[in-house]
Amino acid sequence: MVRVPRYPQGTRIVICRGGLPLEPEVVGRVGTIIRHDSDVEDRYAVQLDGESDLRRFAEDELCEKNRR
């Protein structure tokens, strides 16, 4: 079965608390989905605003920016 990512590339998101421990300073930060990580099913590469590096987040750590 092919899994369709919940968040497509380019979606603006806010980092939320998920099921795994998360650095407190990233919670509430805004970023953009760059790509779905095809190696791990529920992981996304996200570029947070003001950063050039990509960070990886689980799907339950992401909320759409306008749905916070």
mmCIF file of the N, C-alpha and C atoms, coordinates in Angstrom:
data_MODEL
# 
_entry.id   MODEL 
# 
loop_
_atom_site.group_PDB 
_atom_site.id 
_atom_site.type_symbol 
_atom_site.label_atom_id 
_atom_site.label_alt_id 
_atom_site.label_comp_id 
_atom_site.label_asym_id 
_atom_site.label_entity_id 
_atom_site.label_seq_id 
_atom_site.pdbx_PDB_ins_code 
_atom_site.Cartn_x 
_atom_site.Cartn_y 
_atom_site.Cartn_z 
_atom_site.occupancy 
_atom_site.B_iso_or_equiv 
_atom_site.pdbx_formal_charge 
_atom_site.auth_seq_id 
_atom_site.auth_comp_id 
_atom_site.auth_asym_id 
_atom_site.auth_atom_id 
_atom_site.pdbx_PDB_model_num 
ATOM 1   N N  . MET A 1 1  ? 0.843  -1.170 0.000  1.00 0.00 ? 1  MET A N  1 
ATOM 2   C CA . MET A 1 1  ? 0.000  0.000  0.000  1.00 0.00 ? 1  MET A CA 1 
ATOM 3   C C  . MET A 1 1  ? 0.894  1.241  0.000  1.00 0.00 ? 1  MET A C  1 
ATOM 4   N N  . VAL A 1 2  ? 0.526  2.223  -0.784 1.00 0.00 ? 2  VAL A N  1 
ATOM 5   C CA . VAL A 1 2  ? 1.263  3.483  -0.844 1.00 0.00 ? 2  VAL A CA 1 
ATOM 6   C C  . VAL A 1 2  ? 0.647  4.448  0.161  1.00 0.00 ? 2  VAL A C  1 
ATOM 7   N N  . ARG A 1 3  ? 1.488  5.050  0.960  1.00 0.00 ? 3  ARG A N  1 
ATOM 8   C CA . ARG A 1 3  ? 1.008  6.007  1.964  1.00 0.00 ? 3  ARG A CA 1 
ATOM 9   C C  . ARG A 1 3  ? 1.159  7.417  1.417  1.00 0.00 ? 3  ARG A C  1 
ATOM 10  N N  . VAL A 1 4  ? 0.095  8.179  1.482  1.00 0.00 ? 4  VAL A N  1 
ATOM 11  C CA . VAL A 1 4  ? 0.117  9.569  1.040  1.00 0.00 ? 4  VAL A CA 1 
ATOM 12  C C  . VAL A 1 4  ? 0.434  10.429 2.261  1.00 0.00 ? 4  VAL A C  1 
ATOM 13  N N  . PRO A 1 5  ? 1.469  11.260 2.187  1.00 0.00 ? 5  PRO A N  1 
ATOM 14  C CA . PRO A 1 5  ? 1.813  12.110 3.328  1.00 0.00 ? 5  PRO A CA 1 
ATOM 15  C C  . PRO A 1 5  ? 0.664  13.064 3.679  1.00 0.00 ? 5  PRO A C  1 
ATOM 16  N N  . ARG A 1 6  ? 0.467  13.281 4.955  1.00 0.00 ? 6  ARG A N  1 
ATOM 17  C CA . ARG A 1 6  ? -0.588 14.180 5.433  1.00 0.00 ? 6  ARG A CA 1 
ATOM 18  C C  . ARG A 1 6  ? -0.302 15.624 5.026  1.00 0.00 ? 6  ARG A C  1 
ATOM 19  N N  . TYR A 1 7  ? 0.972  16.015 5.088  1.00 0.00 ? 7  TYR A N  1 
ATOM 20  C CA . TYR A 1 7  ? 1.367  17.384 4.771  1.00 0.00 ? 7  TYR A CA 1 
ATOM 21  C C  . TYR A 1 7  ? 2.184  17.399 3.486  1.00 0.00 ? 7  TYR A C  1 
ATOM 22  N N  . PRO A 1 8  ? 1.694  18.053 2.452  1.00 0.00 ? 8  PRO A N  1 
ATOM 23  C CA . PRO A 1 8  ? 2.465  18.127 1.208  1.00 0.00 ? 8  PRO A CA 1 
ATOM 24  C C  . PRO A 1 8  ? 3.608  19.128 1.307  1.00 0.00 ? 8  PRO A C  1 
ATOM 25  N N  . GLN A 1 9  ? 4.541  19.012 0.409  1.00 0.00 ? 9  GLN A N  1 
ATOM 26  C CA . GLN A 1 9  ? 5.675  19.932 0.329  1.00 0.00 ? 9  GLN A CA 1 
ATOM 27  C C  . GLN A 1 9  ? 5.151  21.364 0.233  1.00 0.00 ? 9  GLN A C  1 
ATOM 28  N N  . GLY A 1 10 ? 5.773  22.268 0.983  1.00 0.00 ? 10 GLY A N  1 
ATOM 29  C CA . GLY A 1 10 ? 5.392  23.674 0.957  1.00 0.00 ? 10 GLY A CA 1 
ATOM 30  C C  . GLY A 1 10 ? 4.385  24.078 2.019  1.00 0.00 ? 10 GLY A C  1 
ATOM 31  N N  . THR A 1 11 ? 3.833  23.115 2.760  1.00 0.00 ? 11 THR A N  1 
ATOM 32  C CA . THR A 1 11 ? 2.867  23.434 3.804  1.00 0.00 ? 11 THR A CA 1 
ATOM 33  C C  . THR A 1 11 ? 3.544  24.190 4.936  1.00 0.00 ? 11 THR A C  1 
ATOM 34  N N  . ARG A 1 12 ? 2.938  25.280 5.381  1.00 0.00 ? 12 ARG A N  1 
ATOM 35  C CA . ARG A 1 12 ? 3.436  26.038 6.527  1.00 0.00 ? 12 ARG A CA 1 
ATOM 36  C C  . ARG A 1 12 ? 2.908  25.354 7.782  1.00 0.00 ? 12 ARG A C  1 
ATOM 37  N N  . ILE A 1 13 ? 3.802  25.077 8.712  1.00 0.00 ? 13 ILE A N  1 
ATOM 38  C CA . ILE A 1 13 ? 3.440  24.333 9.924  1.00 0.00 ? 13 ILE A CA 1 
ATOM 39  C C  . ILE A 1 13 ? 3.980  25.028 11.173 1.00 0.00 ? 13 ILE A C  1 
ATOM 40  N N  . VAL A 1 14 ? 3.441  24.603 12.314 1.00 0.00 ? 14 VAL A N  1 
ATOM 41  C CA . VAL A 1 14 ? 3.924  25.007 13.628 1.00 0.00 ? 14 VAL A CA 1 
ATOM 42  C C  . VAL A 1 14 ? 4.351  23.727 14.332 1.00 0.00 ? 14 VAL A C  1 
ATOM 43  N N  . ILE A 1 15 ? 5.475  23.764 15.025 1.00 0.00 ? 15 ILE A N  1 
ATOM 44  C CA . ILE A 1 15 ? 5.950  22.588 15.763 1.00 0.00 ? 15 ILE A CA 1 
ATOM 45  C C  . ILE A 1 15 ? 5.163  22.485 17.065 1.00 0.00 ? 15 ILE A C  1 
ATOM 46  N N  . CYS A 1 16 ? 4.567  21.311 17.293 1.00 0.00 ? 16 CYS A N  1 
ATOM 47  C CA . CYS A 1 16 ? 3.754  21.034 18.483 1.00 0.00 ? 16 CYS A CA 1 
ATOM 48  C C  . CYS A 1 16 ? 4.369  19.867 19.256 1.00 0.00 ? 16 CYS A C  1 
ATOM 49  N N  . ARG A 1 17 ? 3.935  19.678 20.463 1.00 0.00 ? 17 ARG A N  1 
ATOM 50  C CA . ARG A 1 17 ? 4.391  18.519 21.240 1.00 0.00 ? 17 ARG A CA 1 
ATOM 51  C C  . ARG A 1 17 ? 3.761  17.256 20.665 1.00 0.00 ? 17 ARG A C  1 
ATOM 52  N N  . GLY A 1 18 ? 4.587  16.230 20.505 1.00 0.00 ? 18 GLY A N  1 
ATOM 53  C CA . GLY A 1 18 ? 4.113  14.949 20.003 1.00 0.00 ? 18 GLY A CA 1 
ATOM 54  C C  . GLY A 1 18 ? 4.337  13.875 21.049 1.00 0.00 ? 18 GLY A C  1 
ATOM 55  N N  . GLY A 1 19 ? 4.433  12.643 20.599 1.00 0.00 ? 19 GLY A N  1 
ATOM 56  C CA . GLY A 1 19 ? 4.599  11.516 21.496 1.00 0.00 ? 19 GLY A CA 1 
ATOM 57  C C  . GLY A 1 19 ? 6.026  11.315 21.989 1.00 0.00 ? 19 GLY A C  1 
ATOM 58  N N  . LEU A 1 20 ? 7.000  11.893 21.292 1.00 0.00 ? 20 LEU A N  1 
ATOM 59  C CA . LEU A 1 20 ? 8.403  11.752 21.680 1.00 0.00 ? 20 LEU A CA 1 
ATOM 60  C C  . LEU A 1 20 ? 8.908  13.030 22.335 1.00 0.00 ? 20 LEU A C  1 
ATOM 61  N N  . PRO A 1 21 ? 9.939  12.942 23.155 1.00 0.00 ? 21 PRO A N  1 
ATOM 62  C CA . PRO A 1 21 ? 10.523 14.163 23.728 1.00 0.00 ? 21 PRO A CA 1 
ATOM 63  C C  . PRO A 1 21 ? 11.015 15.083 22.612 1.00 0.00 ? 21 PRO A C  1 
ATOM 64  N N  . LEU A 1 22 ? 10.882 16.379 22.844 1.00 0.00 ? 22 LEU A N  1 
ATOM 65  C CA . LEU A 1 22 ? 11.216 17.374 21.841 1.00 0.00 ? 22 LEU A CA 1 
ATOM 66  C C  . LEU A 1 22 ? 11.911 18.540 22.527 1.00 0.00 ? 22 LEU A C  1 
ATOM 67  N N  . GLU A 1 23 ? 12.880 19.129 21.851 1.00 0.00 ? 23 GLU A N  1 
ATOM 68  C CA . GLU A 1 23 ? 13.577 20.282 22.413 1.00 0.00 ? 23 GLU A CA 1 
ATOM 69  C C  . GLU A 1 23 ? 12.548 21.381 22.694 1.00 0.00 ? 23 GLU A C  1 
ATOM 70  N N  . PRO A 1 24 ? 12.485 21.892 23.920 1.00 0.00 ? 24 PRO A N  1 
ATOM 71  C CA . PRO A 1 24 ? 11.473 22.892 24.262 1.00 0.00 ? 24 PRO A CA 1 
ATOM 72  C C  . PRO A 1 24 ? 11.551 24.159 23.418 1.00 0.00 ? 24 PRO A C  1 
ATOM 73  N N  . GLU A 1 25 ? 12.749 24.517 22.962 1.00 0.00 ? 25 GLU A N  1 
ATOM 74  C CA . GLU A 1 25 ? 12.884 25.763 22.204 1.00 0.00 ? 25 GLU A CA 1 
ATOM 75  C C  . GLU A 1 25 ? 12.313 25.687 20.790 1.00 0.00 ? 25 GLU A C  1 
ATOM 76  N N  . VAL A 1 26 ? 11.998 24.495 20.285 1.00 0.00 ? 26 VAL A N  1 
ATOM 77  C CA . VAL A 1 26 ? 11.410 24.410 18.950 1.00 0.00 ? 26 VAL A CA 1 
ATOM 78  C C  . VAL A 1 26 ? 9.883  24.401 18.983 1.00 0.00 ? 26 VAL A C  1 
ATOM 79  N N  . VAL A 1 27 ? 9.296  24.083 20.123 1.00 0.00 ? 27 VAL A N  1 
ATOM 80  C CA . VAL A 1 27 ? 7.832  24.058 20.233 1.00 0.00 ? 27 VAL A CA 1 
ATOM 81  C C  . VAL A 1 27 ? 7.293  25.469 19.983 1.00 0.00 ? 27 VAL A C  1 
ATOM 82  N N  . GLY A 1 28 ? 6.345  25.568 19.076 1.00 0.00 ? 28 GLY A N  1 
ATOM 83  C CA . GLY A 1 28 ? 5.750  26.850 18.733 1.00 0.00 ? 28 GLY A CA 1 
ATOM 84  C C  . GLY A 1 28 ? 6.418  27.557 17.564 1.00 0.00 ? 28 GLY A C  1 
ATOM 85  N N  . ARG A 1 29 ? 7.557  27.033 17.113 1.00 0.00 ? 29 ARG A N  1 
ATOM 86  C CA . ARG A 1 29 ? 8.242  27.652 15.967 1.00 0.00 ? 29 ARG A CA 1 
ATOM 87  C C  . ARG A 1 29 ? 7.525  27.298 14.673 1.00 0.00 ? 29 ARG A C  1 
ATOM 88  N N  . VAL A 1 30 ? 7.663  28.170 13.705 1.00 0.00 ? 30 VAL A N  1 
ATOM 89  C CA . VAL A 1 30 ? 6.992  28.020 12.411 1.00 0.00 ? 30 VAL A CA 1 
ATOM 90  C C  . VAL A 1 30 ? 8.019  27.614 11.360 1.00 0.00 ? 30 VAL A C  1 
ATOM 91  N N  . GLY A 1 31 ? 7.588  26.802 10.413 1.00 0.00 ? 31 GLY A N  1 
ATOM 92  C CA . GLY A 1 31 ? 8.476  26.381 9.338  1.00 0.00 ? 31 GLY A CA 1 
ATOM 93  C C  . GLY A 1 31 ? 7.701  25.914 8.129  1.00 0.00 ? 31 GLY A C  1 
ATOM 94  N N  . THR A 1 32 ? 8.433  25.347 7.179  1.00 0.00 ? 32 THR A N  1 
ATOM 95  C CA . THR A 1 32 ? 7.861  24.876 5.920  1.00 0.00 ? 32 THR A CA 1 
ATOM 96  C C  . THR A 1 32 ? 8.274  23.429 5.680  1.00 0.00 ? 32 THR A C  1 
ATOM 97  N N  . ILE A 1 33 ? 7.312  22.601 5.270  1.00 0.00 ? 33 ILE A N  1 
ATOM 98  C CA . ILE A 1 33 ? 7.622  21.217 4.897  1.00 0.00 ? 33 ILE A CA 1 
ATOM 99  C C  . ILE A 1 33 ? 8.429  21.258 3.609  1.00 0.00 ? 33 ILE A C  1 
ATOM 100 N N  . ILE A 1 34 ? 9.620  20.697 3.646  1.00 0.00 ? 34 ILE A N  1 
ATOM 101 C CA . ILE A 1 34 ? 10.463 20.633 2.454  1.00 0.00 ? 34 ILE A CA 1 
ATOM 102 C C  . ILE A 1 34 ? 10.232 19.317 1.711  1.00 0.00 ? 34 ILE A C  1 
ATOM 103 N N  . ARG A 1 35 ? 10.130 18.246 2.460  1.00 0.00 ? 35 ARG A N  1 
ATOM 104 C CA . ARG A 1 35 ? 9.837  16.953 1.825  1.00 0.00 ? 35 ARG A CA 1 
ATOM 105 C C  . ARG A 1 35 ? 9.408  15.944 2.882  1.00 0.00 ? 35 ARG A C  1 
ATOM 106 N N  . HIS A 1 36 ? 8.752  14.895 2.408  1.00 0.00 ? 36 HIS A N  1 
ATOM 107 C CA . HIS A 1 36 ? 8.404  13.746 3.237  1.00 0.00 ? 36 HIS A CA 1 
ATOM 108 C C  . HIS A 1 36 ? 9.605  12.824 3.228  1.00 0.00 ? 36 HIS A C  1 
ATOM 109 N N  . ASP A 1 37 ? 10.003 12.338 4.373  1.00 0.00 ? 37 ASP A N  1 
ATOM 110 C CA . ASP A 1 37 ? 11.158 11.447 4.475  1.00 0.00 ? 37 ASP A CA 1 
ATOM 111 C C  . ASP A 1 37 ? 10.723 10.046 4.052  1.00 0.00 ? 37 ASP A C  1 
ATOM 112 N N  . SER A 1 38 ? 11.145 9.613  2.894  1.00 0.00 ? 38 SER A N  1 
ATOM 113 C CA . SER A 1 38 ? 10.710 8.310  2.375  1.00 0.00 ? 38 SER A CA 1 
ATOM 114 C C  . SER A 1 38 ? 11.325 7.131  3.124  1.00 0.00 ? 38 SER A C  1 
ATOM 115 N N  . ASP A 1 39 ? 12.392 7.373  3.894  1.00 0.00 ? 39 ASP A N  1 
ATOM 116 C CA . ASP A 1 39 ? 13.027 6.282  4.649  1.00 0.00 ? 39 ASP A CA 1 
ATOM 117 C C  . ASP A 1 39 ? 12.249 5.919  5.905  1.00 0.00 ? 39 ASP A C  1 
ATOM 118 N N  . VAL A 1 40 ? 11.606 6.893  6.525  1.00 0.00 ? 40 VAL A N  1 
ATOM 119 C CA . VAL A 1 40 ? 10.837 6.662  7.746  1.00 0.00 ? 40 VAL A CA 1 
ATOM 120 C C  . VAL A 1 40 ? 9.428  7.190  7.496  1.00 0.00 ? 40 VAL A C  1 
ATOM 121 N N  . GLU A 1 41 ? 8.445  6.338  7.665  1.00 0.00 ? 41 GLU A N  1 
ATOM 122 C CA . GLU A 1 41 ? 7.088  6.609  7.212  1.00 0.00 ? 41 GLU A CA 1 
ATOM 123 C C  . GLU A 1 41 ? 6.481  7.929  7.678  1.00 0.00 ? 41 GLU A C  1 
ATOM 124 N N  . ASP A 1 42 ? 6.608  8.280  8.944  1.00 0.00 ? 42 ASP A N  1 
ATOM 125 C CA . ASP A 1 42 ? 5.898  9.463  9.443  1.00 0.00 ? 42 ASP A CA 1 
ATOM 126 C C  . ASP A 1 42 ? 6.825  10.646 9.741  1.00 0.00 ? 42 ASP A C  1 
ATOM 127 N N  . ARG A 1 43 ? 7.954  10.724 9.057  1.00 0.00 ? 43 ARG A N  1 
ATOM 128 C CA . ARG A 1 43 ? 8.919  11.814 9.284  1.00 0.00 ? 43 ARG A CA 1 
ATOM 129 C C  . ARG A 1 43 ? 8.923  12.806 8.124  1.00 0.00 ? 43 ARG A C  1 
ATOM 130 N N  . TYR A 1 44 ? 9.132  14.063 8.488  1.00 0.00 ? 44 TYR A N  1 
ATOM 131 C CA . TYR A 1 44 ? 9.176  15.145 7.506  1.00 0.00 ? 44 TYR A CA 1 
ATOM 132 C C  . TYR A 1 44 ? 10.439 15.962 7.698  1.00 0.00 ? 44 TYR A C  1 
ATOM 133 N N  . ALA A 1 45 ? 11.011 16.416 6.596  1.00 0.00 ? 45 ALA A N  1 
ATOM 134 C CA . ALA A 1 45 ? 12.123 17.361 6.640  1.00 0.00 ? 45 ALA A CA 1 
ATOM 135 C C  . ALA A 1 45 ? 11.511 18.756 6.615  1.00 0.00 ? 45 ALA A C  1 
ATOM 136 N N  . VAL A 1 46 ? 11.832 19.547 7.645  1.00 0.00 ? 46 VAL A N  1 
ATOM 137 C CA . VAL A 1 46 ? 11.237 20.867 7.829  1.00 0.00 ? 46 VAL A CA 1 
ATOM 138 C C  . VAL A 1 46 ? 12.343 21.906 7.931  1.00 0.00 ? 46 VAL A C  1 
ATOM 139 N N  . GLN A 1 47 ? 12.134 23.021 7.257  1.00 0.00 ? 47 GLN A N  1 
ATOM 140 C CA . GLN A 1 47 ? 13.043 24.157 7.412  1.00 0.00 ? 47 GLN A CA 1 
ATOM 141 C C  . GLN A 1 47 ? 12.319 25.183 8.275  1.00 0.00 ? 47 GLN A C  1 
ATOM 142 N N  . LEU A 1 48 ? 12.829 25.371 9.495  1.00 0.00 ? 48 LEU A N  1 
ATOM 143 C CA . LEU A 1 48 ? 12.234 26.349 10.393 1.00 0.00 ? 48 LEU A CA 1 
ATOM 144 C C  . LEU A 1 48 ? 12.609 27.752 9.944  1.00 0.00 ? 48 LEU A C  1 
ATOM 145 N N  . ASP A 1 49 ? 11.714 28.693 10.134 1.00 0.00 ? 49 ASP A N  1 
ATOM 146 C CA . ASP A 1 49 ? 11.970 30.077 9.756  1.00 0.00 ? 49 ASP A CA 1 
ATOM 147 C C  . ASP A 1 49 ? 13.240 30.568 10.447 1.00 0.00 ? 49 ASP A C  1 
ATOM 148 N N  . GLY A 1 50 ? 14.106 31.212 9.687  1.00 0.00 ? 50 GLY A N  1 
ATOM 149 C CA . GLY A 1 50 ? 15.346 31.750 10.220 1.00 0.00 ? 50 GLY A CA 1 
ATOM 150 C C  . GLY A 1 50 ? 16.498 30.772 10.262 1.00 0.00 ? 50 GLY A C  1 
ATOM 151 N N  . GLU A 1 51 ? 16.292 29.549 9.800  1.00 0.00 ? 51 GLU A N  1 
ATOM 152 C CA . GLU A 1 51 ? 17.347 28.532 9.783  1.00 0.00 ? 51 GLU A CA 1 
ATOM 153 C C  . GLU A 1 51 ? 17.599 28.068 8.358  1.00 0.00 ? 51 GLU A C  1 
ATOM 154 N N  . SER A 1 52 ? 18.833 27.690 8.065  1.00 0.00 ? 52 SER A N  1 
ATOM 155 C CA . SER A 1 52 ? 19.142 27.170 6.736  1.00 0.00 ? 52 SER A CA 1 
ATOM 156 C C  . SER A 1 52 ? 19.160 25.641 6.712  1.00 0.00 ? 52 SER A C  1 
ATOM 157 N N  . ASP A 1 53 ? 19.387 25.021 7.867  1.00 0.00 ? 53 ASP A N  1 
ATOM 158 C CA . ASP A 1 53 ? 19.424 23.557 7.941  1.00 0.00 ? 53 ASP A CA 1 
ATOM 159 C C  . ASP A 1 53 ? 18.014 22.987 8.009  1.00 0.00 ? 53 ASP A C  1 
ATOM 160 N N  . LEU A 1 54 ? 17.895 21.719 7.599  1.00 0.00 ? 54 LEU A N  1 
ATOM 161 C CA . LEU A 1 54 ? 16.626 21.012 7.720  1.00 0.00 ? 54 LEU A CA 1 
ATOM 162 C C  . LEU A 1 54 ? 16.621 20.227 9.020  1.00 0.00 ? 54 LEU A C  1 
ATOM 163 N N  . ARG A 1 55 ? 15.458 20.144 9.624  1.00 0.00 ? 55 ARG A N  1 
ATOM 164 C CA . ARG A 1 55 ? 15.270 19.299 10.816 1.00 0.00 ? 55 ARG A CA 1 
ATOM 165 C C  . ARG A 1 55 ? 14.211 18.268 10.490 1.00 0.00 ? 55 ARG A C  1 
ATOM 166 N N  . ARG A 1 56 ? 14.279 17.138 11.159 1.00 0.00 ? 56 ARG A N  1 
ATOM 167 C CA . ARG A 1 56 ? 13.316 16.065 10.936 1.00 0.00 ? 56 ARG A CA 1 
ATOM 168 C C  . ARG A 1 56 ? 12.341 16.019 12.113 1.00 0.00 ? 56 ARG A C  1 
ATOM 169 N N  . PHE A 1 57 ? 11.054 15.942 11.771 1.00 0.00 ? 57 PHE A N  1 
ATOM 170 C CA . PHE A 1 57 ? 10.005 15.881 12.784 1.00 0.00 ? 57 PHE A CA 1 
ATOM 171 C C  . PHE A 1 57 ? 9.024  14.781 12.435 1.00 0.00 ? 57 PHE A C  1 
ATOM 172 N N  . ALA A 1 58 ? 8.451  14.171 13.477 1.00 0.00 ? 58 ALA A N  1 
ATOM 173 C CA . ALA A 1 58 ? 7.398  13.170 13.287 1.00 0.00 ? 58 ALA A CA 1 
ATOM 174 C C  . ALA A 1 58 ? 6.089  13.886 12.961 1.00 0.00 ? 58 ALA A C  1 
ATOM 175 N N  . GLU A 1 59 ? 5.200  13.185 12.298 1.00 0.00 ? 59 GLU A N  1 
ATOM 176 C CA . GLU A 1 59 ? 3.928  13.786 11.879 1.00 0.00 ? 59 GLU A CA 1 
ATOM 177 C C  . GLU A 1 59 ? 3.138  14.346 13.061 1.00 0.00 ? 59 GLU A C  1 
ATOM 178 N N  . ASP A 1 60 ? 3.179  13.675 14.220 1.00 0.00 ? 60 ASP A N  1 
ATOM 179 C CA . ASP A 1 60 ? 2.395  14.172 15.365 1.00 0.00 ? 60 ASP A CA 1 
ATOM 180 C C  . ASP A 1 60 ? 3.029  15.398 16.035 1.00 0.00 ? 60 ASP A C  1 
ATOM 181 N N  . GLU A 1 61 ? 4.200  15.820 15.561 1.00 0.00 ? 61 GLU A N  1 
ATOM 182 C CA . GLU A 1 61 ? 4.836  17.035 16.085 1.00 0.00 ? 61 GLU A CA 1 
ATOM 183 C C  . GLU A 1 61 ? 4.539  18.260 15.218 1.00 0.00 ? 61 GLU A C  1 
ATOM 184 N N  . LEU A 1 62 ? 3.708  18.069 14.187 1.00 0.00 ? 62 LEU A N  1 
ATOM 185 C CA . LEU A 1 62 ? 3.412  19.142 13.249 1.00 0.00 ? 62 LEU A CA 1 
ATOM 186 C C  . LEU A 1 62 ? 1.939  19.501 13.292 1.00 0.00 ? 62 LEU A C  1 
ATOM 187 N N  . CYS A 1 63 ? 1.647  20.794 13.264 1.00 0.00 ? 63 CYS A N  1 
ATOM 188 C CA . CYS A 1 63 ? 0.280  21.311 13.169 1.00 0.00 ? 63 CYS A CA 1 
ATOM 189 C C  . CYS A 1 63 ? 0.260  22.323 12.046 1.00 0.00 ? 63 CYS A C  1 
ATOM 190 N N  . GLU A 1 64 ? -0.809 22.326 11.258 1.00 0.00 ? 64 GLU A N  1 
ATOM 191 C CA . GLU A 1 64 ? -0.904 23.332 10.206 1.00 0.00 ? 64 GLU A CA 1 
ATOM 192 C C  . GLU A 1 64 ? -0.952 24.712 10.849 1.00 0.00 ? 64 GLU A C  1 
ATOM 193 N N  . LYS A 1 65 ? -0.258 25.653 10.259 1.00 0.00 ? 65 LYS A N  1 
ATOM 194 C CA . LYS A 1 65 ? -0.090 26.988 10.839 1.00 0.00 ? 65 LYS A CA 1 
ATOM 195 C C  . LYS A 1 65 ? -1.422 27.659 11.158 1.00 0.00 ? 65 LYS A C  1 
ATOM 196 N N  . ASN A 1 66 ? -2.410 27.522 10.305 1.00 0.00 ? 66 ASN A N  1 
ATOM 197 C CA . ASN A 1 66 ? -3.678 28.202 10.533 1.00 0.00 ? 66 ASN A CA 1 
ATOM 198 C C  . ASN A 1 66 ? -4.640 27.407 11.411 1.00 0.00 ? 66 ASN A C  1 
ATOM 199 N N  . ARG A 1 67 ? -4.220 26.243 11.922 1.00 0.00 ? 67 ARG A N  1 
ATOM 200 C CA . ARG A 1 67 ? -5.088 25.401 12.774 1.00 0.00 ? 67 ARG A CA 1 
ATOM 201 C C  . ARG A 1 67 ? -4.595 25.267 14.188 1.00 0.00 ? 67 ARG A C  1 
ATOM 202 N N  . ARG A 1 68 ? -3.569 25.966 14.550 1.00 0.00 ? 68 ARG A N  1 
ATOM 203 C CA . ARG A 1 68 ? -2.972 25.855 15.865 1.00 0.00 ? 68 ARG A CA 1 
ATOM 204 C C  . ARG A 1 68 ? -4.018 25.789 16.911 1.00 0.00 ? 68 ARG A C  1 
# 
